[in-house]
Amino acid sequence: MDPRLVELHPEAIREARVARQWYEDRSPVAGAAFLSELDYAIGQVTDDPDRHAGYLQGTQRYLLKRFPYLVVYRVTAKRIQVVAVAHGHRKPGYWRRRLKS
């Protein structure tokens, strides 16, 4: 497969920062572990974006193993767009408006 650019929506970046800070406030080790697992998840999505489960509105998702978060993304011809780093208890699809940008 041709390498594709990975693009993170600004709100997905904000969600990741907020989550990391929440864990960091409780334990520096937990904050670092969250960031490490998120980096791993994005690497997995980049390596084989079609491997992960279909989700809503033509997106796919990658479930983090140790944290209750999922990476929501869509694949286009030239890029992988991460549209959300969503907590598992948030309303599914709250990020749909981001697909228009």
Secondary structure per residue as TSV (DSSP state, phi and psi in degrees):
chain	resnum	aa	ss	phi	psi
A	1	M	-	360.0	141.9
A	2	D	-	-68.3	141.0
A	3	P	-	-65.4	139.8
A	4	R	-	-115.9	146.2
A	5	L	E	-66.6	136.4
A	6	V	E	-100.5	125.5
A	7	E	E	-121.0	125.8
A	8	L	E	-102.8	128.7
A	9	H	-	-63.8	142.3
A	10	P	H	-54.3	-34.8
A	11	E	H	-71.2	-31.9
A	12	A	H	-66.6	-39.3
A	13	I	H	-62.5	-44.5
A	14	R	H	-61.9	-44.0
A	15	E	H	-60.5	-42.2
A	16	A	H	-64.2	-41.2
A	17	R	H	-65.3	-43.3
A	18	V	H	-63.2	-44.7
A	19	A	H	-63.8	-46.2
A	20	R	H	-59.6	-42.2
A	21	Q	H	-64.5	-39.1
A	22	W	H	-59.9	-46.8
A	23	Y	H	-68.4	-39.4
A	24	E	H	-60.5	-39.9
A	25	D	H	-63.3	-27.1
A	26	R	H	-89.9	-33.7
A	27	S	-	-167.8	124.3
A	28	P	H	-57.0	-33.5
A	29	V	H	-65.8	-43.0
A	30	A	H	-65.2	-39.9
A	31	G	H	-61.5	-44.4
A	32	A	H	-66.9	-38.1
A	33	A	H	-65.9	-39.2
A	34	F	H	-62.1	-48.0
A	35	L	H	-62.6	-40.1
A	36	S	H	-63.4	-43.3
A	37	E	H	-68.7	-36.1
A	38	L	H	-64.8	-42.9
A	39	D	H	-59.7	-42.3
A	40	Y	H	-62.0	-44.3
A	41	A	H	-59.8	-45.7
A	42	I	H	-65.3	-36.2
A	43	G	H	-63.2	-41.0
A	44	Q	H	-64.7	-41.8
A	45	V	H	-63.6	-41.2
A	46	T	H	-65.9	-42.3
A	47	D	H	-64.9	-39.3
A	48	D	-	-152.3	76.3
A	49	P	G	-63.7	-24.0
A	50	D	G	-84.6	-4.4
A	51	R	G	-76.4	-23.2
A	52	H	S	-92.8	158.7
A	53	A	-	-60.6	140.9
A	54	G	B	-65.6	152.1
A	55	Y	-	-133.8	-132.4
A	56	L	S	-100.0	148.9
A	57	Q	T	55.4	35.5
A	58	G	T	77.3	17.1
A	59	T	-	-98.8	175.7
A	60	Q	E	-130.7	166.9
A	61	R	E	-140.3	150.9
A	62	Y	E	-122.9	123.3
A	63	L	E	-90.3	125.8
A	64	L	-	-67.2	148.0
A	65	K	S	-80.7	-44.7
A	66	R	S	-100.9	-7.7
A	67	F	S	-129.9	149.6
A	68	P	S	-82.2	55.0
A	69	Y	E	-127.8	156.2
A	70	L	E	-133.6	147.7
A	71	V	E	-97.8	117.3
A	72	V	E	-101.1	128.2
A	73	Y	E	-146.2	164.3
A	74	R	E	-132.7	153.2
A	75	V	E	-110.4	128.3
A	76	T	-	-116.8	179.3
A	77	A	S	-61.0	-32.2
A	78	K	S	-114.7	-11.9
A	79	R	E	-152.4	164.9
A	80	I	E	-111.2	120.4
A	81	Q	E	-106.2	113.6
A	82	V	E	-84.3	114.6
A	83	V	E	-99.0	-17.6
A	84	A	E	-159.3	146.8
A	85	V	E	-115.2	90.1
A	86	A	E	-100.8	134.6
A	87	H	E	-68.1	140.5
A	88	G	T	-62.8	-17.4
A	89	H	T	-98.5	0.4
A	90	R	S	-75.8	157.6
A	91	K	-	-59.9	124.3
A	92	P	T	-58.2	135.9
A	93	G	T	83.3	7.3
A	94	Y	T	-58.7	-20.7
A	95	W	T	-92.0	3.7
A	96	R	G	-54.1	-37.6
A	97	R	G	-61.3	-22.4
A	98	R	G	-69.5	-20.9
A	99	L	G	-67.6	-19.4
A	100	K	G	-78.7	-20.1
A	101	S	-	-93.7	360.0
